[in-house]
Amino acid sequence: MSILLFAESEKNKLKRNAAEIASYGSAMADELNKDCVAISFNADNAHELGQFGVSKVFNVNNAPQQFDAHVYASVLIYYIKSLGATHIILSSSADAKFLAPLVAANTNAAYVPNVVALPHEQHPLTVKRTTFTNKAFANTTSKAEINIIGVGNNAFGTVEHVVDCVVKNVTVELTASHLEQLSISKETGKATLADADVVVSGGRGLKGPEHWHLIEDLAKVLDAATACSKPVSDMGWRTHDEHVGQTGKPVSTNLYIAIGISGAIQHLAGVNASKVKLVINNDPEAPFFKAADYGIVGDAFEVVPVLTEKLKAFKTQS
């Protein structure tokens, strides 16, 4: 009987969230006196999961390089059954939320997403999760024999627990893919919204795409990802893949910096899970200030360059 993890990877490297999932899974395995085992796909650094308590990794090396939910689900289903796994731990990424229902339906498992802490109880399983777009918490109980837990991004953190980790590179029989890949275009050399600890986001207060360098300069200093509000992407200032909010990409970063964003309810719903929110806006009545941990009332064209230079100087000194 094992605790089974799905450790996400990209370009043959584990994603940042794999360490958090491993930390959560190994802590649960210690409580239940079970083994903590991971499934990875084409991950050259799968052994690194041993730093966070994973004792064995099945690294599938004949899977598609690009995520394919049906193919990946077939592999997880196989290992759930062959290992007798009772708890499956995933992240709350878009890929994991696509994958989990497929696995649950084929293993008669319960799926609880957006979990923020280890279970209160094991029999029956009771976990705390966010609900109502991160405005509230709910204690959810499952009486299923197999449970899939989706851990909220940045909810548990990473906890080092070094163990000997055996990586077994395996070739498995894969289900046929239903997808046809036409093309993939990705930016390189900058942080992504999915993996960033810090996000710097801009709104209509920047007055035009020609001023977006303010966002990019600050993001570069902070090693942050860049994002935007819905009106900005709708007007074509930025691409839609940078749109964050309830109707765009939800983010749950350690620090979210909103510049020139008033704070519409849909935007707030998508960023509420971020641990610290800093707002820069020249309107003291902007709704975002009510949700912010820190606020600066001022002109972004004056405040942001000064903030960027001060941070550059601080990094140089340290």
Residue pairs with C-beta under 8 A, 6 or more apart in sequence:
1 34
1 35
1 83
1 84
1 85
1 86
2 29
2 34
2 35
2 36
2 37
2 83
2 84
2 85
2 86
3 25
3 26
3 28
3 29
3 32
3 34
3 35
3 36
3 37
3 85
3 86
3 87
3 89
4 25
4 37
4 38
4 39
4 76
4 79
4 80
4 83
4 85
4 87
4 88
4 89
5 18
5 21
5 22
5 25
5 36
5 37
5 38
5 39
5 49
5 54
5 88
5 89
5 90
6 21
6 38
6 39
6 72
6 76
6 88
6 89
6 90
6 91
6 96
6 99
7 14
7 15
7 18
7 21
7 22
7 38
7 39
7 40
7 43
7 46
7 49
7 54
7 57
8 14
8 15
8 17
8 18
8 21
8 91
8 93
8 95
8 96
9 15
9 18
9 40
9 41
9 42
9 43
11 65
12 42
12 43
12 44
12 65
13 43
13 44
13 45
14 40
14 43
14 45
14 46
14 48
14 49
15 91
15 93
15 194
15 195
16 195
17 91
17 93
17 153
17 194
17 195
18 38
18 40
18 49
18 91
19 48
19 49
19 51
19 52
19 158
20 91
20 151
20 153
20 154
20 155
20 156
20 157
20 158
21 89
21 90
21 91
21 151
22 36
22 38
22 49
22 52
22 53
22 54
23 52
23 53
23 156
23 157
23 158
23 159
23 161
24 89
24 118
24 149
24 151
24 156
25 36
25 38
25 53
25 54
25 87
25 89
26 36
26 52
26 53
26 54
26 159
26 161
26 163
27 53
27 118
27 159
27 161
28 36
28 87
28 89
28 118
28 119
29 35
29 36
29 53
30 53
31 118
31 122
32 87
32 122
34 86
35 55
35 56
36 53
36 54
36 55
37 54
37 55
37 56
37 57
37 58
37 79
37 83
37 85
38 46
38 49
38 54
38 56
38 57
38 58
39 57
39 58
39 60
39 75
39 76
39 79
40 46
40 49
40 57
40 58
40 59
40 60
41 59
41 60
41 63
41 72
41 75
42 59
42 60
42 61
42 63
42 65
43 57
43 59
46 57
46 59
46 167
47 57
47 165
47 167
49 57
49 165
50 162
50 163
50 164
50 165
51 160
51 161
51 162
52 158
52 159
52 160
52 161
53 159
53 161
53 162
53 163
54 163
54 165
55 163
55 164
55 165
55 166
56 165
56 166
56 167
56 168
57 165
57 166
57 167
57 168
58 79
58 168
58 170
59 167
59 168
59 169
59 170
60 75
60 170
60 171
60 172
61 169
61 170
61 171
62 171
62 172
62 174
63 71
63 72
63 75
63 172
63 174
64 71
64 177
66 181
66 184
67 95
68 177
68 179
69 95
69 98
69 99
69 102
70 102
70 175
70 177
70 178
71 174
71 175
71 177
72 99
73 99
73 102
73 103
73 106
74 174
74 175
75 172
75 174
76 88
76 99
76 103
77 103
77 106
77 107
78 172
79 85
80 88
80 103
80 107
80 109
80 146
81 107
85 146
86 145
86 146
86 147
87 146
87 147
87 149
88 103
88 109
88 146
88 147
88 148
88 149
89 149
89 151
90 96
90 99
90 100
90 148
90 149
90 150
90 151
91 150
91 151
91 153
92 113
92 114
92 150
92 151
92 152
92 153
92 252
93 153
93 194
94 194
94 249
96 150
97 113
97 150
100 111
100 113
100 148
100 150
101 111
103 109
103 111
103 148
104 110
104 111
104 148
107 146
108 144
108 145
108 146
109 144
109 146
109 147
109 148
110 125
110 142
110 143
110 144
110 146
110 147
110 148
111 147
111 148
111 150
112 125
112 127
112 129
112 140
112 142
112 147
112 148
112 149
112 150
113 129
113 150
114 129
114 130
114 131
114 134
114 150
114 152
115 127
115 128
115 129
115 149
115 150
115 151
115 152
115 155
116 128
116 129
116 130
116 137
116 151
116 152
116 155
116 156
117 127
117 128
117 155
117 156
118 127
118 156
119 125
119 126
119 127
120 126
120 127
120 128
120 139
121 141
124 141
124 142
124 143
125 141
125 142
125 143
125 144
125 147
126 139
126 140
126 141
126 142
127 139
127 140
127 142
127 149
128 137
128 138
128 139
128 140
129 137
129 138
129 140
129 152
130 136
130 137
130 138
130 152
130 273
131 137
131 138
133 246
133 250
133 269
133 270
133 272
134 252
134 269
134 272
134 273
135 269
135 272
152 252
152 273
153 252
153 273
154 252
154 253
154 254
154 273
154 275
155 252
190 219
190 225
190 226
191 198
191 219
191 223
191 224
191 225
192 225
193 199
193 225
193 227
193 242
193 244
193 249
193 251
195 225
196 224
196 225
196 253
197 223
197 224
197 253
197 254
197 255
198 219
198 222
198 223
198 224
198 225
198 253
198 254
198 255
198 256
198 257
199 224
199 225
199 226
199 227
199 244
199 251
199 253
199 255
199 256
199 257
199 274
200 215
200 218
200 219
200 222
200 224
200 225
200 226
200 227
200 257
200 259
201 215
201 226
201 227
201 228
201 229
201 244
201 256
201 257
201 258
201 259
201 261
201 271
202 212
202 214
202 215
202 226
202 227
202 228
202 229
202 232
202 238
202 259
202 260
202 261
203 228
203 229
203 231
203 232
203 258
203 259
203 260
203 261
203 262
204 229
204 231
204 232
204 235
204 260
204 261
204 262
205 259
205 260
205 261
205 262
205 281
205 282
205 300
206 212
206 214
206 215
206 232
206 237
206 259
206 260
206 300
208 237
209 236
209 237
209 238
211 301
212 237
212 238
214 259
214 300
214 301
214 304
214 305
214 308
215 226
215 259
215 304
216 226
217 304
217 305
217 308
218 224
218 257
218 259
218 304
218 307
218 308
218 311
219 225
219 226
221 308
221 311
221 312
221 315
222 255
222 311
224 255
224 257
226 238
226 242
227 242
227 243
227 244
227 249
227 251
228 237
228 238
228 242
228 243
228 244
229 243
229 244
229 245
229 261
229 264
229 267
230 243
230 245
230 247
230 248
230 264
230 266
230 267
232 238
232 243
233 239
233 240
233 242
233 243
233 248
240 248
241 249
243 249
244 250
244 251
244 267
244 270
244 271
245 264
245 266
245 267
245 268
245 269
245 270
245 271
246 265
246 266
246 267
246 269
246 270
247 266
247 270
248 270
249 270
250 269
250 270
250 271
250 273
251 270
251 271
251 273
251 274
252 273
252 274
252 275
253 274
253 275
254 274
254 275
254 276
255 274
255 275
255 276
255 277
255 278
256 271
256 274
256 276
256 277
256 278
257 278
257 279
257 280
258 271
258 277
258 278
258 279
258 280
258 281
258 288
258 292
259 280
259 281
259 300
259 304
260 280
260 281
260 300
261 267
261 279
261 281
261 286
261 288
262 281
262 283
262 286
262 287
262 288
263 279
263 286
263 287
263 288
263 289
263 290
263 291
264 287
265 287
267 288
268 287
268 288
268 291
271 277
272 291
276 293
276 294
277 288
277 291
277 292
277 293
277 294
278 292
278 293
278 294
278 295
278 296
279 286
279 288
279 289
279 292
279 294
279 295
279 296
280 295
280 296
280 298
280 300
280 303
280 304
281 288
281 289
281 295
281 296
281 297
281 300
282 297
282 298
282 299
282 300
283 297
284 297
288 295
289 295
289 297
296 303
